Amino acid sequence: MKRTRAGLGYGLGAYLLWGAFPFYFGLIAMVGPFEVVPWRVGATLVFCAILVALTRRWRQLGAILRSPRLLGWFALASLLLYANWQIFILGVMTGRVLEAALGYFINPIFTILVGVVVRKERLSRPQWVAVSIAAVGVTVAAIAYGTFPWIALGLAFSFGLYGAVHKHAGEAVDGITGLTIETLASLPVAAVQLAVVAGLAGVNAFSFGPGISVLVMLSGLLTAVPLILFGEATRRLPLSYMGFLQFLTPILGFLYGYLVMREEMPLSRWIGFIAVWIALMILIADMVSQLRRSPTAETNTGPVPLD
């Protein structure tokens, strides 16, 4: 039970912080979506390296670097995570926050299905009902956009697959070490992208005053903290639970897009989003009920041995 409660705490912290991302990255939109991501990767790696040094995790880091299998899984996770970052920031900085929120509403459904199909996790009847309602709602909302919602689907698939790959590779790896490996693996991609952007349009991170520059650099801290919390949560909870918690992030994103950015929200979109919110309430109620019925139960997320 302690393991489950700790996992829920880590997961709630991660998804609440992620929910604040549209506001934060909206503040630095003038830098450009294709420049922000490389700086974000570099700043995150610096922050993680400091944490590794302070917590003396060099041995854990070395164990992964000496394991071709684990290193390969973390490299794959890093590419999926990089793609997710790029799609998300592109959506936020081009005024498509509601579509990004839709993507993160779809994402839990995709995550739950991955847990059922790949990891053979079982869902209760209320959970299946909730997933079905959410699927209908998301379909209605997607059709309402009138165009192919590639940002929404790209976010859902990239982060859903990232969660599955990260869980497979990182159950025996703490959040700090796992994120350090992932950002290290994505650093070459970030460096090439920044070089291309600099060659085409120049570097903008230091062109809008020290305030914007500081916010760009602090994106590493803002990125690392929820991902570390996410890594700790995935070690303690089934993917189905992670899928349920993920609804917190798009709710906050939706509120920002609708109330702050004033993006258009016709009736058809309202119908889709309300259906998803009903599903969320069913999922939360069922999860609380299961925890009360099994006060001593532990989640079945055993460690993956380091090669």
N, C-alpha and C positions, 0 to 999 in steps of 0.2 A: 504493500500500500504506500509506503514511503517513496518507493521508486516511482510509482504512478503519480503521486502528488507532486513530486519534484519535477517530473516530466511535464505535467500540466502547467506548473509555474514557469518553467523555462519556455514552453511553447507560447503561453499567453504573453510573456514579455517580448518574445521575438515578433509575434504577429502585431502587437500593438505598436511597436516601434516601426515596423514596416508600413503600418497604416499612416504614419506621419511622413513617409517619403515623398508623396506628391507635393506637399507644401514645401518641403526642404529643397527639392530639386527644381521646383518652380522658381525659387529665389535666384538660382544661378542659370536660368534658361538662356541668358544672353551669351553664355560661353559656348553653347552648341552641344547637341546630344552625342556627336561622334568624338568630341574632345573630352567631355566629362568622364566617360567610362574609362579610358586609359588612365587618367589622373586618379580616378577612384580605385582602380586596381593597384596602382603604385602606392597610394596612401594607405590602403588596407594592408598591403604587404609590410610596409614600414611599421605600422601599429602592431601587426601580428608578430613581427620579429622582436619587437620590444617585449611583448608579453611572453614569448618563448624564452627570452633571456632572463626575464624576471622570475618566471616560474620553473626555469631549468628543465625544459622539455626537450633538450637536444637529443636525448637518447630515443624518445618516442619518434622524433622527426627522422633520425637516422634509420630507425627500424623500417619506416615506410619507404624511404629512399632506397634501401637495400632490398626491398621486396618488389620485383617487377609486376607481380599480379596486383598488389595494392596500389602501386604507383600508377598503373594503367587505369584502374577504376577511378582514382582521384583525378587523373588527367581528363577522363571522360566527363566526370562531374564538373570540372572547372570549365570545360567548353560549354556545357549546358547552362551553367551559372552565368558565364560571360554573355551568352546569347540572351538570357533572361534580363540581365542588367541593361543591355543595349536596347532591347525592345521596349522595356518599361520606360526608360528615360526618353526615348524617342516619342512614346505616346504622351508622356507628361509635358514635354517641352513643345509639342505641336498641338496642344489643346485637345487631346483625346483621353482625358482622365477617366471619363465614364466607361470608355471602351476598355481601358486598362483595368478598371474595377470589375467589369464583366469577365475579363480574362481570369481574374483571381477568384471570381465566383465559380467559373468553370473548373478551375484548377483542383479544388477539393474533390469534385466528382471524379476527375481523372485520377487523382491520387488514391481515392478509395478503390476504384476499379483495378488499379495496379496492385494494390494490397491484396485484393481478392484473387486476381488472376495469377500473379507472379508469386506472391508469398503465401497463398492459400489461407489468408485471413478470412474469418467468417463474420458476416453481418447479421444482426438480429432483424426480425420482421419490421419493426419501426424504422430501422436504419435503411432497409431496402425501400420502404415507402417514401422516406425523406429523400433518398437519392433519386427516385423516380420523379417526385414532384420538382426537385431542383433541375433535373434534366429537361423537363417540359418547360419550366420557367426560363432557363437559359436559352433553349431553342427559340422560344417566342421573342426574347430580347434580341437574340442574334438576327433573326429575320427582320426585326424592326429597324435595324441599322440600314437596311436597303443595299448595302455593299458588303463584300466579304470582310468579316471582322478579323483581319490577319493579326492585328496587335493583340486582340483578346485571345485568339487561339494560339498564337505564338507564345504568349506568356503562360497560358495554361499548360501546354505541352512541355515547354522547356523547363519550367519549375517542377511540374509533376514528375518528369523523368529525372530531374536533378535530385529530388527527394528520394526516389527509389534507388538510384545509383549511389547516392551518399549514404543511405542506410545500409546498403549491401557492403560498401567498402568500410564504413566508419563506425560500426557498432562497438568496436574495441578501441576506437581512437577518440580522444577527447576533442571538444569543439575547437579549441585554440590550435591544436596541431593539425586537425583536418583542414581548417580554413587557411592556415599557413601554406600547406601543400597545394591547395587549390589555387590560391592567388599566385603562388610561385609558378605553377604550371601554366597559368594564363598570362603571365608577364610578357612572354615573347609576342603573343597576339596583340596585347595592349601597346607594346613598343612599336610594332609595325603600324598599327592603326594611328597612333599619335604622330608618327613620322609622315604618314600620308596626309593627315589633316594639316599638319604644319606646312607641308610642301604646297598644298592647294590653297589654304586660306590663312595660314599663320596661326600662332598660338594666342588664344584669347583669355586664358585663365588669369593672366596678370595685366589685363588691359582695362579692367573696370574698377580699379581701386583695391586697396588692401582688404576691405570687407568681403568682397566677392572671392578674392584669392584665398582668404582664410576659410570661407565656407567650402570652397572646392577641396582644400586640403583636409578639412575636417570630415569630408565625406568618407574617408577611410575609417575613422572612428565610428561614424554612424552606420557604416556598412558592417564592420567587424562585430560589433556588440550583438545585434540580432542574429547574425549567422552563427556566432558561437553559441548563443542560447538555443538556436534551432538545432545545431549539432548535438547539444546535450539532450534536447527533447527527443530527437529521433533515436537516441540510444536507449530511451526508457519507455517509449510509447509505440504501439503498433501504427502502421501507416494510416489505418482507418481513423484513429484518434487525431493524428496530425491533420488529416483531411478535414475533420470537423472544426478544429481550431482555426484553420486557414480562412474561415469565413469572416473572421474579425478584420483582417486587412482590407478586403474589398468594401466592407461596410464603411470604414473610415475614408477610403478613397472615394467612394460614392458621395459621401457627405461633402467632401472637399470639392469634387467636381460639380456637384449640383448647387451647393449653397455659396461657395466662394467663387468658383470659375463661371457659374451661371450657364453651364452647358445645357443644350436642349434636352428635354425629357418628356416626350409625348406619351400618351396613354399606353400604347403598346409596350414601351419600355418599362413603364410602371408595373404592368401586369407581370412581365418577366421577372423583374427584381423582387416584387412582393412574393411571388411563388418561391423564389430562392430563400427569402427570409422566413417563410413558413417552414420550409424544410430545415432551416437552421434551428428553429425552435424545437422541432421534433428531435433532431439529432442531439441537442444539448440535454433535453429532458431524458432521453434514453440513456445517454452516457452517465448522467448523474444517478439514474436508477440502477444502472449496472454497478457503479462504484459502491452504492449503499448496500446492494445485495451481496457483494463480495469484498468485505472490508479487509481481508487478508490476501487478496489475489495480487499476483505480480504479473506484469505484462510479459509476453513470450518473446522478448527481444534479447536473446542470448548473444554473447560476443562472437565476433568472427576472428579466428586466430590470425596473428601476424605471421607471415611467411618469413 
